[in-house]
Amino acid sequence: MKKYVAEMLGTMVLVLMGCGSAVFAGSVTGTVGAGVGTIGVALAFGLSVVAMAYTIGGVSGCHINPAITLGVYLSKRMSGKDAGFYMLFQVIGALVGSAIIYTLVSAGGNSGPTMTGANSYAEGTLWQAFIAELIFTFIFVLVVLGVTSSKKGNSSLAGLVIGLTLVLVHIVCIPITGTSVNPARSIAPALFEGGVALSQLWLFIVAPMIGAALSALVWKYLDAEK
């Protein structure tokens, strides 16, 4: 249970800090172009991962992302039971983080909210969004599997490398979809936002999971002894 609670807390922090940076410091036009800007939001997500990796990494491994959990499971590093409960508690944590943002927005004045933290793509760009979420999740999860490998990874630097990779992914992908590469991080804000965010939610679940599965297959090949 400690592992599951750790995943819940870690995902809560990721959503609160990452989506919160977009909500309270994004552009009044609805895009991340003012305030902390794209780089700032990317850093908020990446630094959240770094902080949590060194806080709960020793307890749960700090997945805080169902796509990472799927990749780890398919790499045979955890049981199906643990994988299922990890994903459940990650979504719960994301809901708690989103609820805190919603409460903050409702309780006081600010220049926003400017963005909900929910992912979206413009009409007519579905395939662009799908490909982006699939490829960037593939890259992100592949890095996670590589740096946490007992044979090839460097555990002392794993959290930093993973966090910085997430920053890199956000810098490129924010203009396309707002960046998810994490189904839990998408599910919770979409439930609070509703509307278009909820209707497009399927893409931000399916594409990252396919990307994670592909990364597990590729890493299995790269990690094989023969």
Secondary structure, DSSP 4 states (H G I P E B T S, - for coil): -HHHHHHHHHHHHHHHHHHHHHHHHS-TTSSS-STTHHHHHHHHHHHHHHHHHHHHHHHH----SHHHHHHHHHTTSS-HHHHHHHHHHHHHHHHHHHHHHHHHHHHS--S-----S-----TT-HHHHHHHHHHHHHHHHHHHHHHT-TTT--HHHHHHHHHHHHHHHHHHHHHHHS--S-HHHHHHHHHHH-HHHHHTTTHHHHHHHHHHHHHHHHHHHHH---
